[in-house]
Amino acid sequence: MNVRPLPFRPPPARDELLSSWIGRLAKANHCSVEEFCGHLGLGQGRVPECANDLRAVNWVRLCAALQQTRDEITAMTLPDTMHHSVRCVSRHDFQYCPGCLEKTPDLVLRHWRLTWSMTCETCGQALTTKYPAKDVSGRLRARAVVGAEALKTAAATNDPRRLRRISLTLHVMSVLKIGHLWSLTSGSERERLLALAAVGIGTTRPLLGAAIILRGNDRGARELRRAFPQHRRLIERVCGLSRDLVQRLPGRSETEHPTGQKTHGTSRASASESALQAARQAISELGPDAKREALLTRADAIWKRSSGIEH
């Protein structure tokens, strides 16, 4: 098949997403992406991003036009993770590297679309979301890194047990309205970091993490019973642990709102996040295999110290 070579063909960047390179090629050759896809024999639909999007293409024509082998083109697509119970790959640009984009506008690298990616593999800079957070603690970022590694390992090994646990963690966050099923690819940095941190604690001490979130949250417990009737026995265990935590980590609502006024969702979220941070630090210090009694005692001490409560 005789395919005319492209007048301009900027080479693809290392780990560049196929749709990103096609977009840059179209711009370099002064035509629309739709026209360029037609020239490549890709039709007028969505620009291919996953390997499945290339099932019906004319490989002879595509390879000749792009001057790339079939394997090289396929390597630029996103991995197929539809068989996973957790959405590990995003079909939209939820994060980017400012440094790389400054050098190459319109660039999108494959690993930017992976939910566990937090730094750019090309330049080492931290990836930026659409809505960055300015007041995120170093502790939360550290816990998010742990969650990102747990997510990456679960996806790489296709571990059904770990993937189900991560999926359940995200469902619990959604039911309790402290996150969404898509929080891992959220454009909000805070929401994304909280989801990754929850994944981290959900794969190490899931019962303790859920118990801290449910501390004093009877409505949340009812919502979990309604949403997960098949896990009722497990939920009751979590609720029992949560009642134990109430005695060790007392509530802060009275000190936070002395006038009796409540900000929508603020008191519960602040208290839960403070207690959750205390538990995460206790787990970090004592290890995920530490005994429950030791973890509770240490979390109690950390929480009181951070809250300014006298022993």
C-alpha positions as CSV (number, residue, x, y, z in Angstrom):
1,M,0.0,0.0,0.0
2,N,1.4,3.4,-1.1
3,V,0.9,5.9,1.7
4,R,2.3,9.4,1.3
5,P,4.7,10.3,4.1
6,L,3.8,13.1,6.5
7,P,5.5,16.4,5.7
8,F,6.3,16.9,9.4
9,R,6.7,14.1,11.9
10,P,8.0,15.2,15.3
11,P,9.1,12.0,17.1
12,P,7.1,10.7,20.0
13,A,8.3,11.5,23.5
14,R,9.4,8.7,25.8
15,D,6.2,7.0,27.2
16,E,4.0,9.4,25.3
17,L,0.3,8.4,24.9
18,L,-0.7,7.5,21.4
19,S,-3.6,10.0,21.3
20,S,-1.1,12.7,22.5
21,W,1.3,12.0,19.7
22,I,-1.5,11.9,17.1
23,G,-2.7,15.3,18.3
24,R,0.8,16.8,18.0
25,L,1.3,15.3,14.6
26,A,-2.0,16.7,13.4
27,K,-1.0,20.2,14.7
28,A,2.4,20.0,13.1
29,N,0.8,19.1,9.8
30,H,-1.7,21.9,10.0
31,C,-4.9,19.8,10.0
32,S,-7.5,18.8,12.5
33,V,-7.3,15.7,14.6
34,E,-10.4,14.4,12.8
35,E,-8.9,14.9,9.4
36,F,-5.6,13.3,10.5
37,C,-7.4,10.3,11.9
38,G,-9.1,9.8,8.6
39,H,-5.8,10.0,6.8
40,L,-4.5,7.3,9.1
41,G,-7.5,5.1,8.5
42,L,-8.7,5.4,12.1
43,G,-12.2,6.8,11.2
44,Q,-13.8,9.9,12.6
45,G,-14.4,8.6,16.2
46,R,-12.4,8.9,19.3
47,V,-8.6,9.1,19.0
48,P,-7.3,5.6,20.0
49,E,-5.9,5.4,23.5
50,C,-6.2,1.8,24.5
51,A,-5.0,-1.3,22.7
52,N,-8.6,-2.4,22.1
53,D,-9.2,0.8,20.2
54,L,-6.9,-0.5,17.5
55,R,-8.5,-3.8,16.8
56,A,-10.1,-2.8,13.5
57,V,-7.3,-0.6,12.1
58,N,-5.4,-1.2,8.9
59,W,-2.0,-1.9,10.4
60,V,-0.2,-1.7,7.1
61,R,-1.5,1.8,6.4
62,L,-1.0,3.0,10.0
63,C,2.5,1.7,10.3
64,A,3.5,3.2,7.0
65,A,2.0,6.6,7.8
66,L,3.6,6.8,11.3
67,Q,6.8,5.0,10.4
68,Q,6.4,2.9,13.5
69,T,6.1,-0.9,14.0
70,R,2.9,-2.4,15.2
71,D,4.6,-3.2,18.6
72,E,5.8,0.4,18.9
73,I,2.4,1.8,18.3
74,T,0.7,-0.7,20.7
75,A,3.2,0.2,23.4
76,M,2.0,3.8,23.3
77,T,-1.6,2.8,24.3
78,L,-3.0,2.5,27.8
79,P,-3.1,-1.0,29.4
80,D,-6.4,-2.8,29.4
81,T,-7.5,-3.1,33.0
82,M,-11.2,-3.7,32.4
83,H,-10.9,-7.0,34.2
84,H,-9.8,-5.3,37.4
85,S,-12.4,-4.5,40.0
86,V,-10.7,-1.1,40.5
87,R,-10.4,1.5,37.9
88,C,-6.6,1.8,37.7
89,V,-6.4,3.7,34.4
90,S,-8.1,7.0,33.6
91,R,-9.6,8.0,30.2
92,H,-9.2,11.7,31.0
93,D,-6.3,13.9,31.9
94,F,-6.6,14.3,35.7
95,Q,-2.9,15.2,36.4
96,Y,0.1,16.5,34.5
97,C,3.7,17.5,34.8
98,P,4.2,21.3,34.6
99,G,7.8,21.0,33.7
100,C,7.3,18.6,30.8
101,L,4.3,20.6,29.5
102,E,6.4,23.8,29.5
103,K,8.9,22.1,27.2
104,T,6.3,20.3,25.0
105,P,2.8,21.8,25.0
106,D,-0.1,19.4,24.6
107,L,2.0,16.5,25.8
108,V,0.4,13.6,27.7
109,L,2.5,10.7,29.0
110,R,1.0,7.3,29.6
111,H,1.9,7.0,33.3
112,W,0.1,10.3,34.0
113,R,-3.1,8.4,33.4
114,L,-2.3,5.6,36.0
115,T,-3.9,6.1,39.3
116,W,-0.9,5.2,41.3
117,S,1.4,7.7,39.6
118,M,2.4,10.7,41.8
119,T,5.7,11.8,40.2
120,C,6.8,12.3,36.6
121,E,9.0,9.4,35.4
122,T,10.6,11.7,32.9
123,C,11.8,14.6,35.0
124,G,11.0,13.5,38.6
125,Q,8.7,16.5,39.4
126,A,5.5,15.9,41.4
127,L,2.5,15.6,39.2
128,T,-0.1,18.4,39.5
129,T,-3.9,18.1,39.5
130,K,-6.4,20.6,38.2
131,Y,-7.2,21.7,41.7
132,P,-4.1,21.5,43.8
133,A,-4.3,21.7,47.6
134,K,-2.2,24.2,49.5
135,D,-2.7,22.9,53.1
136,V,-2.1,19.2,52.8
137,S,0.1,17.8,55.5
138,G,3.3,15.8,54.8
139,R,1.8,13.0,56.8
140,L,-1.2,12.7,54.4
141,R,1.1,12.7,51.4
142,A,3.3,10.0,53.0
143,R,0.2,7.8,53.6
144,A,-0.9,8.5,50.0
145,V,2.4,7.2,48.7
146,V,1.9,4.0,50.7
147,G,-1.5,3.6,49.1
148,A,-0.2,4.3,45.6
149,E,2.4,1.6,46.0
150,A,-0.3,-0.8,47.3
151,L,-2.5,0.0,44.4
152,K,0.3,-0.4,41.9
153,T,1.3,-3.8,43.3
154,A,-2.3,-5.1,43.3
155,A,-2.8,-4.1,39.7
156,A,0.6,-5.4,38.5
157,T,0.0,-8.8,40.1
158,N,-3.8,-8.8,39.4
159,D,-4.3,-9.9,43.0
160,P,-8.1,-10.4,43.2
161,R,-8.1,-10.3,47.1
162,R,-6.2,-6.9,47.2
163,L,-8.2,-5.5,44.4
164,R,-11.5,-6.4,46.1
165,R,-10.3,-4.9,49.3
166,I,-9.4,-1.6,47.5
167,S,-12.7,-1.6,45.7
168,L,-14.6,-2.1,49.0
169,T,-12.6,0.7,50.6
170,L,-13.7,3.1,47.8
171,H,-17.3,1.9,48.2
172,V,-17.2,2.6,51.9
173,M,-15.8,6.1,51.3
174,S,-18.7,6.7,48.8
175,V,-21.4,5.4,51.2
176,L,-20.1,7.6,54.0
177,K,-19.8,10.6,51.6
178,I,-16.2,11.2,52.3
179,G,-15.2,10.3,48.8
180,H,-16.3,8.8,45.5
181,L,-15.7,5.6,43.5
182,W,-13.7,7.8,41.1
183,S,-11.7,9.7,43.7
184,L,-8.4,8.1,42.6
185,T,-8.7,10.0,39.4
186,S,-10.1,13.2,40.8
187,G,-8.9,16.6,39.7
188,S,-9.0,17.6,43.3
189,E,-5.6,16.9,44.9
190,R,-7.0,16.6,48.4
191,E,-9.7,14.2,47.4
192,R,-7.2,12.1,45.5
193,L,-4.7,12.0,48.3
194,L,-7.4,11.0,50.8
195,A,-8.5,8.2,48.5
196,L,-4.9,6.9,48.1
197,A,-4.3,7.2,51.9
198,A,-7.5,5.2,52.5
199,V,-6.3,2.5,50.1
200,G,-3.1,2.3,52.1
201,I,-4.8,1.8,55.4
202,G,-7.5,-0.4,53.8
203,T,-4.8,-2.9,52.6
204,T,-3.0,-3.0,56.0
205,R,-5.6,-2.3,58.9
206,P,-9.0,-2.1,57.1
207,L,-11.0,-2.7,60.3
208,L,-9.2,0.0,62.3
209,G,-9.5,2.5,59.5
210,A,-13.2,2.0,59.1
211,A,-13.8,2.1,62.8
212,I,-12.0,5.4,63.1
213,I,-14.2,6.9,60.3
214,L,-17.3,5.5,62.0
215,R,-16.4,6.8,65.4
216,G,-19.6,8.5,66.7
217,N,-21.2,8.3,63.3
218,D,-24.3,6.2,63.8
219,R,-25.8,7.3,60.6
220,G,-22.8,6.2,58.7
221,A,-23.0,2.8,60.3
222,R,-26.7,2.5,59.2
223,E,-25.7,3.5,55.7
224,L,-23.1,0.7,55.6
225,R,-25.5,-1.9,56.8
226,R,-27.9,-0.8,54.1
227,A,-25.3,-0.7,51.3
228,F,-23.5,-3.9,52.3
229,P,-26.0,-6.4,53.7
230,Q,-23.6,-9.2,52.7
231,H,-21.0,-7.8,55.1
232,R,-23.2,-7.3,58.1
233,R,-21.1,-9.4,60.4
234,L,-18.0,-7.6,59.4
235,I,-19.7,-4.2,59.9
236,E,-20.8,-5.2,63.4
237,R,-17.2,-6.0,64.2
238,V,-16.2,-2.6,62.9
239,C,-18.9,-0.9,64.9
240,G,-17.8,-2.7,68.1
241,L,-14.2,-1.5,67.5
242,S,-15.6,2.0,66.8
243,R,-17.4,2.0,70.2
244,D,-14.1,1.1,71.8
245,L,-12.5,4.1,70.0
246,V,-15.2,6.5,71.3
247,Q,-14.0,5.8,74.8
248,R,-10.3,6.3,73.9
249,L,-10.6,9.1,71.3
250,P,-13.4,11.4,72.6
251,G,-15.3,13.6,70.2
252,R,-14.3,17.2,69.5
253,S,-17.6,18.7,68.4
254,E,-18.2,20.6,71.6
255,T,-14.8,22.3,71.5
256,E,-15.0,22.9,67.7
257,H,-18.4,24.5,67.8
258,P,-19.0,26.1,71.2
259,T,-21.9,28.2,69.9
260,G,-23.8,25.1,68.9
261,Q,-23.6,26.1,65.2
262,K,-22.6,23.5,62.7
263,T,-20.9,23.8,59.4
264,H,-22.2,21.4,56.8
265,G,-20.2,18.2,57.3
266,T,-17.3,20.1,58.8
267,S,-17.3,18.9,62.4
268,R,-17.6,15.2,61.6
269,A,-15.1,15.3,58.8
270,S,-12.5,17.3,60.9
271,A,-12.8,15.0,63.9
272,S,-12.7,11.9,61.7
273,E,-9.7,13.1,59.8
274,S,-7.8,14.0,63.0
275,A,-8.5,10.6,64.5
276,L,-7.6,8.9,61.2
277,Q,-4.3,10.7,61.1
278,A,-3.5,9.6,64.6
279,A,-4.3,6.0,63.7
280,R,-2.1,6.2,60.6
281,Q,0.8,7.5,62.6
282,A,0.4,4.8,65.2
283,I,0.4,2.2,62.4
284,S,3.4,3.8,60.8
285,E,5.3,3.8,64.1
286,L,4.3,0.3,65.5
287,G,3.8,-1.5,62.2
288,P,0.7,-3.0,60.6
289,D,1.1,-6.2,62.5
290,A,1.1,-4.6,65.9
291,K,-1.6,-5.7,68.4
292,R,-4.9,-3.8,68.4
293,E,-4.5,-2.7,72.1
294,A,-1.1,-1.2,71.4
295,L,-2.3,0.6,68.3
296,L,-5.3,2.1,70.1
297,T,-3.2,3.2,73.1
298,R,-0.6,4.9,70.8
299,A,-3.3,6.5,68.6
300,D,-5.0,7.8,71.7
301,A,-1.8,9.5,72.8
302,I,-1.1,11.0,69.4
303,W,-4.6,12.3,69.0
304,K,-4.6,13.9,72.4
305,R,-1.3,15.6,71.8
306,S,-2.3,16.9,68.4
307,S,-5.6,18.2,69.9
308,G,-3.9,19.9,72.8
309,I,-5.8,17.8,75.4
310,E,-4.1,17.4,78.8
311,H,-3.5,13.8,80.0
